[in-house]
Amino acid sequence: MKPYGGADWQHDGEALVNLFLRAQKEGPGGEAGRDMTEIVLPAILGGLCKVFPAHISSEAHGLAWIRMHQPAFLIADSPAAWLRFSVRKDLLAAVTAHKEELAADNLDLWESRPGGRRGTTGTVFDELAELLVGEGWPRDVAEAAMSMIEARAELGAFTPNQILKEMTCVPRSLREELLAFVSAKDGYVYGRLSGVARRVLLERESVQGYLSRLCVLPNLV
């Protein structure tokens, strides 16, 4: 996320909270409120919104304002990450409420830890997005791809072939490798959900192999 007004909203949690508090004090017509609506929220939620239907993602900013009024936002270690995760959950709930037709094939990976899926996968997919960024992926592409896969996973099922078709934010040449990295038993996500430490996984030959094949290509930028 590019800094605006001298602040990096992605990493400067204090600046983000202070902007919200100023917007709250000034009211909806104030400068801080406009900055939040026109610049900050699109930057924080832009990648997330791309993976939901337009009539669902249009609710994202309103949901964000509601979430920012919660005390947890003010004390979160990373307010931007907390906000993105919370709005993502709200959008998923909206998808269910609207009875959107999502994929139907069960993926054993996220069923392998009964009762432990919620609250765990979010962290793992955030880690995976950071790994991809470290390999040279543009952040918005990595986050959009992970949000799409995670949204399907948290609903408990998805059709891999359908994801390959829909993941237009990722070049076709990388989609199968990315999906394999996410779903394979020797991949990163399966290992993390099985309780393997991040450091140990990153030393595994299979994980290093996936990462090497997912290195950025010219048409990804």
C-alpha positions in Angstrom: 0.0 0.0 0.0 1.4 3.4 -1.0 1.8 5.9 1.8 -0.6 8.9 1.7 -0.1 12.0 3.7 3.1 10.7 5.1 1.4 7.6 6.6 1.6 3.9 5.6 -1.9 2.8 6.4 -1.1 -0.9 6.0 1.6 -0.9 8.7 1.1 2.3 10.7 -1.8 1.2 12.9 -1.6 4.3 15.1 -2.0 6.6 12.1 -5.0 4.5 10.8 -6.8 4.6 14.2 -6.1 8.3 14.6 -7.5 9.0 11.2 -10.7 7.1 12.1 -11.0 8.9 15.4 -10.6 12.3 13.6 -13.2 11.3 11.0 -15.6 10.3 13.8 -15.1 13.6 15.4 -15.4 15.7 12.2 -18.4 13.9 10.9 -19.1 12.4 7.5 -18.5 15.6 5.6 -15.0 16.2 7.1 -11.7 15.9 5.4 -10.6 12.8 7.4 -13.8 11.0 6.5 -13.3 11.8 2.8 -9.7 10.5 3.0 -10.9 7.4 4.7 -13.6 6.7 2.1 -11.8 7.7 -1.0 -8.2 6.7 -0.3 -7.6 4.5 2.8 -10.5 2.0 2.6 -10.0 1.3 -1.1 -6.4 0.7 -0.5 -7.0 -1.7 2.5 -10.0 -3.5 1.0 -9.4 -3.2 -2.7 -7.9 -6.6 -3.2 -10.5 -8.3 -1.1 -13.4 -6.7 -2.9 -12.2 -8.1 -6.3 -13.1 -11.7 -5.3 -16.7 -11.1 -4.4 -19.7 -10.3 -6.7 -20.1 -6.6 -7.2 -23.4 -6.4 -5.3 -21.7 -8.0 -2.3 -18.4 -6.1 -2.4 -20.3 -2.8 -2.7 -21.1 -3.3 1.0 -17.5 -3.5 2.1 -16.9 0.2 3.0 -20.1 0.4 5.0 -19.2 -2.8 6.9 -15.7 -1.3 7.5 -17.1 1.8 9.1 -19.3 -0.4 11.4 -16.3 -2.6 12.3 -14.1 0.4 13.1 -16.5 1.5 15.8 -15.7 -1.8 17.7 -13.1 -1.5 20.5 -11.1 -4.4 19.0 -10.2 -2.2 16.0 -8.7 0.4 18.3 -6.5 -2.0 20.2 -5.5 -4.5 17.4 -1.8 -5.2 16.8 -2.5 -4.5 13.1 -5.7 -2.5 12.7 -5.5 -2.8 8.9 -5.2 -6.5 9.0 -7.9 -6.8 11.6 -10.3 -4.7 9.5 -9.6 -6.6 6.4 -10.2 -9.9 8.1 -13.4 -8.7 9.8 -14.9 -7.3 6.6 -13.9 -10.5 4.8 -16.0 -12.5 7.3 -18.9 -10.1 6.9 -18.8 -10.4 3.1 -18.7 -14.2 3.4 -21.8 -13.9 5.6 -23.4 -11.7 2.9 -22.6 -14.3 0.3 -24.4 -16.9 2.3 -27.3 -14.6 3.0 -27.7 -13.9 -0.7 -27.4 -17.6 -1.4 -24.7 -17.1 -4.0 -23.8 -20.2 -5.9 -20.3 -21.1 -4.9 -18.5 -24.4 -5.7 -19.6 -27.7 -4.3 -16.7 -30.1 -4.2 -15.4 -30.8 -0.8 -11.7 -30.2 -0.1 -10.4 -32.5 2.5 -7.7 -30.1 3.6 -9.9 -27.8 5.6 -12.0 -30.6 7.0 -8.9 -32.3 8.5 -9.0 -30.4 11.7 -12.6 -30.4 13.1 -13.5 -27.3 15.0 -10.1 -25.7 14.2 -10.8 -24.2 10.8 -12.2 -20.8 11.8 -9.7 -18.3 12.9 -6.8 -20.5 11.9 -7.0 -20.5 8.1 -7.1 -16.7 8.0 -3.6 -16.5 9.5 -2.3 -19.2 7.3 -3.5 -17.6 4.1 -2.1 -14.2 5.2 1.2 -16.0 5.7 1.0 -17.5 2.3 0.2 -14.1 0.7 3.3 -12.7 2.3 5.4 -15.6 1.0 4.2 -14.9 -2.5 5.0 -11.2 -2.1 8.5 -12.3 -0.9 8.8 -14.2 -4.2 8.1 -11.1 -6.2 4.3 -11.2 -6.6 2.6 -7.8 -6.5 0.8 -7.5 -3.2 -2.6 -6.8 -4.6 -2.4 -9.9 -6.8 -1.2 -12.2 -4.0 -3.9 -10.9 -1.6 -6.7 -11.2 -4.2 -5.7 -14.8 -5.0 -5.5 -15.8 -1.4 -8.8 -14.1 -0.5 -10.5 -16.0 -3.3 -9.2 -19.3 -2.2 -9.8 -18.6 1.5 -13.4 -17.5 0.9 -14.1 -20.8 -0.8 -12.3 -22.7 1.9 -14.1 -21.1 4.8 -17.4 -22.1 3.2 -16.1 -25.6 3.5 -16.0 -26.6 -0.2 -15.0 -25.5 -3.6 -14.4 -26.8 -7.1 -10.7 -26.4 -8.1 -11.5 -26.4 -11.8 -13.8 -23.5 -11.3 -11.3 -21.6 -9.3 -8.7 -22.1 -12.1 -11.2 -20.4 -14.4 -12.2 -17.6 -12.1 -8.8 -16.6 -10.7 -8.2 -14.0 -13.5 -6.0 -11.9 -11.2 -3.3 -14.7 -11.6 -1.7 -15.6 -15.0 -3.0 -18.9 -16.2 0.5 -20.4 -16.2 0.7 -20.0 -12.4 -2.8 -20.9 -11.3 -2.4 -24.7 -11.2 0.9 -24.3 -9.3 -0.7 -21.9 -6.8 -3.7 -24.2 -6.3 -1.3 -27.2 -5.8 0.8 -25.3 -3.3 -2.4 -24.5 -1.3 -4.1 -27.9 -1.5 -1.3 -30.5 -1.7 -0.4 -32.5 1.4 3.3 -31.5 0.9 2.4 -27.9 0.5 2.5 -25.0 2.9 -1.2 -24.6 4.0 -1.7 -28.3 4.7 1.5 -28.4 6.8 0.6 -25.3 8.8 -2.9 -26.6 9.5 -1.3 -29.9 10.6 0.7 -28.0 13.2 4.1 -27.8 11.5 6.0 -24.7 12.4 6.5 -22.1 9.6 10.3 -22.3 9.9 10.3 -26.1 9.5 8.0 -25.9 6.5 10.1 -23.3 4.7 13.1 -25.7 5.0 11.2 -28.5 3.3 12.3 -29.4 -0.3 8.7 -29.7 -1.5 7.8 -26.2 -0.2 10.9 -24.7 -1.7 10.0 -26.4 -5.0 6.6 -24.8 -5.0 8.0 -21.4 -4.2 10.6 -21.6 -6.9 8.0 -22.4 -9.5 5.8 -19.6 -8.3 8.5 -17.0 -8.8 7.1 -13.8 -10.5 6.9 -13.9 -14.3 6.9 -10.8 -16.5 3.2 -11.0 -17.3 2.3 -11.0 -13.6 3.5 -7.4 -13.0 
